[in-house]
Amino acid sequence: MAKIALITGASSGIGEACAHLFAQQGYHLILLGRRENLLEKIAHHLADKYAIEVKKIQADVRDKENINYVLETLPANWKNVDVLINNAGLSQGLDPIDKGNTDDWDTMIDTNIKGLLYVSKVVSGWMVEQKKGHIINIGSIAGKEVYANGNVYCATKHAVEALNQGMRIDLLPHGIKVTAIHPGMVETEFSIVRFKGDESRAKKVYDGFEPLIAQDIAEAIWFAVSRPPHVNINDMLIMPTAQATATTVKRD
């Protein structure tokens, strides 16, 4: 069987871009996401265009019991995952700590940290048995620095950065690579989700400069995955040319 990539948050944005790029490279895909209609559309298109096999999993990474179930009940040959892309993640709100919405906090912590852990625990177990594999964790510039009103989101991405390092140490004896990809400003649904559907407010985030697009990040991920067996890209921070820090942006 061809190599297999499992991608979370695969129904849009960076996850969808990764699905297209890995399909082009002949990988069979396990696409995990919450929006079944979008997963179905992507899976059908990629299977037809690239003659690959695609498994769709409609699930929320926050649901520990369901994630365990849907992954562990995959057919045995689909558990030979070569690449796990932990892409599912989000930001909710942009408030100072004293005005923060605790439901938003729970959503970010449960998705960005716990959801990543739930998927990684299962899939890393398969990779340990195989003595090979590559885990890609999508972090953020917010995991490298903290900015005003970013508080809890930044904390979750700092946690992902710590998990990158911890996973790399723990999985080293088993020949498993771990790579952290930290994007700056990427124009996807990210800001729409952060501002809870306010598209005009989300659009202003990218006014006056050219942000990254999902394809840019997918190509960086593929670069890391396509290195020779003796090479691991530990950490990659990718920014638009117009962005110097999380909040320093040259706008026209």
N, C-alpha and C positions, 0 to 999 in steps of 0.2 A: 504494500500500500504506500502511496505517496505520503510525504510529510503532512502533519496536521498542525494547524494553528487554531487555538481557542481565543476568541476575542470577546471581551465584555464591553458593554455599552456599544454594541455593534450596529445599532439601528440608525445612527447618524454620526456626523462630525468625524473625528479622528478614527473612531472605530470602524465606521463605514469605509473611510479611505484606506485603512489597513486591509479590510476585507478585499477590496478591489485589487490592491497591490499584491497581496499574498496569493490571490487567485491567479493573477497574471504569472506568478512564479510557479504555479502548478501545485500549490498547497490545497489539500482538502481543508474545509473550514467547519468549526463549531462556532456559530454566531449566537451570542447570548445578549438579550436585551429585553426591555419591558414592552415595547410596542410591536405586537405580533404582525400587524399589517405591514409595517416597514421591513421587518425581518423577512417576511415572506417575499416581498418584492425584490429585495436585494439578493436573497438566496436563489430565487428563480432566475434572475438575470445572470448571476455569476456562474451558476451551474450550466446554463445554456451556452454562455459565451466562451467559457474556458474548459468545458467538459470535466469539471471537478465534482466531487460530492460535497454536499453541504448539509449539516445538521443544524436545525434551528431550535433554540431553547428560549421560550418566553418565560422570563423570570426576573425577579428583583434581587440584586445581590445582597440587599439588607435582610432577606428572609433566610436565615441560617438553615432551618430544617428543610425548606424547599430546595435551596441550593445543593445541600448534601444529597437530597433525593434525586434531583434531575441529573446531577453529574454521576453519581454512583450507579444509576440505572442505565447509563449509556452502554451500548454493546462493547464488549471487551476490546475489539480492534480500534474503537474510537477513543479508548483511554491512552493510546500510545501518542500522547500529545508532545510535539517537539517544541512548540512555542506557545507560551501563555502571554497574552497582552492584557494586562489589568488596566483597562481604559475607563471603565465606569467611574464617574465622579462628577461632582457638581458643587456650585456655590449657591447659597441662598441668602439674599439680603446684603446690605452694605451699611450696617449700623454700628455706632460706637457700643462698647461693651455694656454700658449701663442701659442702653435702649434695645439691646438685642432680643430677638424672638427665640425663645428656648426651643420651640418646635423646629425652627430653622437649624439651630445648633444640633439637635438630635438627627435631623436628616443628613447633615454634612458628616457628622461623626459616624453614623451608621453606614453611610454609603462609602465615603472616602477611605475610612480606616477599617471598620469591621467587615464591610462587604469585600474589600480587597483580601482581607485575611481569610474569610470563609472560602472564597474560591481558591486562594493560594494553598490553603491547607490540603484540600483534596487533590489538586493537580500536582502539587510538589510531591505528594506521596506517590503518585504514579511515576513521576520523573525519577525519584529515588530508586524505585524498583528497576527502572530502565537504565540507571546510571548515566543519564544524559537528559538534556533539556535546556531551555532558555526562557527565563521569566523577564518580561519587560513591564516595569511599573511606570505609569504615567504620573509624574509629579507636577511641578509648577515652579515658576519663579517665586511663587508664594511659599514654597518649601525652602527657599534660600534666603529670603528676607521678609520682613513684616512691614505692612503698610497701614496707614490710617483706616480704621473701620474694617480691616480685613481679619481682625482678631481670630475668630474660631476657624474660618476657612484656612488662614495661614497656619494655624495650629495643626489642622488635619494634614496639610501637605508637609509640614515639618515632621509629622509622625510617619508619613510615607517615606520620607528621606531616611529616617532612622530604620524603618523596616527594610528598605533597600540594603542598607549596610548589614543589618542583622541576618537577612536571608542569605546574602552573599557568603557570610561567615559560616552559617549553619549548613548550607548546601554545598560548600566547597568540597568536602570529602566525597561527594557523590557525582562530581563532574558536571554540576549544573551551573550555568551562567546566570547572572542577575544583572540587569541593566536598568538604570534610571534615566528617563527622558523627561526633561523639565522645560516645557514650553513657556514663552512669554505670551504676548497677546495674539491669540488665534481667533479669527472670525468664524465661529461656529454657532451653535445654539447656546453656548455657555452663558453669554450675557443676558439672553432672553430668559433663560432659566433663573439666573441670579435675580433679575428684576421681575420675575413671576409673570412673564408674558407681555411686558411693556416693551414692544418692539422699537418704538421711537427712542426710548431711553437707552435701550441696548445698542442701537445703531450709533448713537453719539459717542460711545466708547471708542469707536474706530474712525471717527471723523478726522480728516486732515492728515492721514498717513496711511501707508499700505501695511496692514497687519499680515501675520502669517495666515496661511490657509491649512486646512486639514491635511492636504496632500504633502505639504512640507514636512509635517511631523511623521506621516506614514513613511516617507522616503528616508528620514533619519532612522526610524525603527528598522526598516529593511537593511540599511547600511550596517547597523549593529548586529542584526541577525545573520547577515551574509559574510561576516568575517570568518577567517579560518578557525578551526577548532582550538588552536592555542591562543587565540586573541579574544579578550572580552572588553567591550566598551562599558566601563563601570558607570559613567555618569556623563550626561550630555545636556547642556543648557543652550536652548535655541531661542533667539530673540529676533524680532523684526529689526531691520537696519535702523529704523527710526526710534527704537526703544533702547535705552541704556540701563534703566533699573525698572522695578515694578511700576514706578510712578513718573519716571522721567522719559517723556516722549516728545519728539520733535514733530510738531503739527504745522502744516502749511496754513 
